[in-house]
Amino acid sequence: MILRYLIAIAVCAMATTATAQDRGAVSAGLGVTSFGYALEGAYQLRPTLGLRGMIMGGFSIDDTFDYEGSSVNGTADLGGTAVVADYFPLANAWRMSGGLFFSNSDVSGSFTEGAVNYDGKLTFENDVAPMVTTGVRIGFGAGWGLSGDIGVIVSSLQVSSSNTTPTVQTAVQDTNADLADVPVFPFAGFAVSYAY
């Protein structure tokens, strides 16, 4: 069902006649991403190429998080920055983007794996990781734009703990081996911007 929505969005974006030339060279926006609220700035170099930066954060979630047969009872602090190049292959609303994500996200708390309990932290394996997305930016009104992106950050997650007990370190290694099987992390974002 989600695939149908994504295909519909892509078809609408390709059919949109608003091109990058219809907006100003510089834009600023506010939005929400999977890493929190976002402040976004962009510069359109030419109709098919632009640069964009995002500062994300402000989400802190206290909960129990389950993954791979383990759980964490703690706090997830989400945030990061990203710098990407936007390529508009058809010079319309559809864009493909690639760049770097700089993470300052972590989940810290009490980890449970089977009968082993320990305090630790879950972070990205790489603090700086490649980021690849696709999305649309549709202009409306005088200078206003609406955009959305989905994609991945190319980095797995990893657990660390200052507890040096052999059973805890074995549990940390087992968890990291499971997390390494998923080398990407999903990203989604939505923003409203104004070009001038």
N, C-alpha and C positions, 0 to 999 in steps of 0.2 A: 504494500500500500504506500509506504514511504517512497519507494522507487517511482511510483506513478506521479506523486507530487513533484519529485525532483525533475522528472522528464517534462512535466507540464511547465515548470519554472524555466527550464532550459529552452523549451520551444518558444515561450513568451519572450524570453530575453533575446533570442536570435531574431524574432520578428519585430522587436522594438526598433523604431527608427531613430531614437535619440542616441547620438554618438558622443564620443568623448569631446568632439569639437563644440557640442551644444552647451558645454559648461565652461566655467572659468578655469584658469590654470591652477589656482590654489583653492583648496576646500578644507573645512574643519567640520568635525562631526562628533556626536555623542551616540553611544550605543551600549549594547550588552553582548558579552561573549561567554563562552564556557569557562572563562577565567575571571569573570566579574564585569563590572561597569567598564566602559572603554571611552577614552578620549582619542580621537583619530585625526590625523592631518595628512593631506595628500597633495601632490603636485603632478599635474599632467604635462609630461614632456612633449608628447605629440599624440595624435589621435589614437594610436595603438599602444602607447606605452606611458605608464605612470609610476610614481613612487608613493609609498604609503607607510606611515608609522602609527603604531597603536600603543597606548599605555593602558594596561588592564589591571583591575584589582577591586578590592572592597568587599569581596565575598568571604565570609568566615562562617563555617558550618560546624556545629557540634552535633555529632551523631555516632552511630555504630556503622562502620563500613565493612561490607563482606566482599572478599575476593578469593578465588582459588582455594576454597575450603578453609580460609583463615578469616580473622576479623580484627578490626581496629576500633577501639572505643576512644575517640578523641576529637580533635579539632582539625578541620581542613581549612587552611589559609590559602586562597587562590589569588594569583596575580602573575604579571609578567609584562614584558614589552616585546614588540615585534616590528621588524622592518622588512617590507616586501616590495617587490617589483610587480606591477599589474600589467599583464599583456592582454589587450583586447584584439583577438585574432581576426574578428570580422568588423572591427571598428564600430561596434554597437554596444549594447549594455552588458553582454557576457564577457567575463574576464577569467583568466587563469593567473594565479599568483604564486610566487615562490620567494622565499627569503629566510630570515633567521628569527627564532623565538628565544628570548632570554627569560628563563623561568625564575620566579621567586615563590613558587608554590610548594607547599608541603602538607602532609598529614602527620600530626604527632599525637601520641597517646599510648594506650596500653594495647599491645598486640597479643593475639591468642592464636596459636597454631597447634591443634590437637590439645595435648595436656600441658604445653609449654606457654607460659605467660611472661612477657617482658615489655619494658618501655622502649619505644623506638620512634623512628621517623621514616616516612615514605616520601621520596622525592623523585624527580626525573633523574635518570642515569647521567644525562648530559645537561648541564646548566644552560648551554647554548646549543640549540638543535635546529636542523633544517625544518622548514614549515612549507607545506604545499596545500593550496586551496583553489577552489573554483567558486564563482559566484556571479552576481549581477549587481549593477548600479544603474538605477533608472531615475532619470531626471524628471522633475515635475515642478510646475510653478516657475518663478523667476529665480533660478540658481539653486533650488532645493533638490536634494537627491535622497533616494532610499536605496540601501544596499544590504546584501546578505551574502555570507560565505560559509562553505563547509569544506573541511579538509582534515589533514592530519599533521601532527608534529612527530618527526621521525626520531623518537627516543623512547626506550622502555622505562619503566619505573623501577626503583630499587629501594630496599629496606636497609636501614642501618640501626645499630644499637650500641650503646656504650657498655652494655653488660657483656663481660668477657667469659661468662660461664659456658663451658663447651656445649651443653644442650641448647642454650640460646643461640650461640653462633652457628650451630648446625641448622637450627630452625630458620635463622636469617638466610643462610646459604640456600636452603631448600626453597624458601619463598622467592629469593632472587632468581633462582633457576626457573621457577614457574613464570615469573614476571618477564624474564628475558624472551619467552616464547611469543610475546606480543610486542613487536618492535616499534609500534606507532601508538599515538594517543589522539583521540578525536578532538577536532576543533570546530566550533560553530560561532558565528557572530552576526549581528544585525545592527545597522546604524542609520541615523538620519544626519545628513550633512548639508552644508551650505557652501556653494562655490562663489568666489568673487574674483 
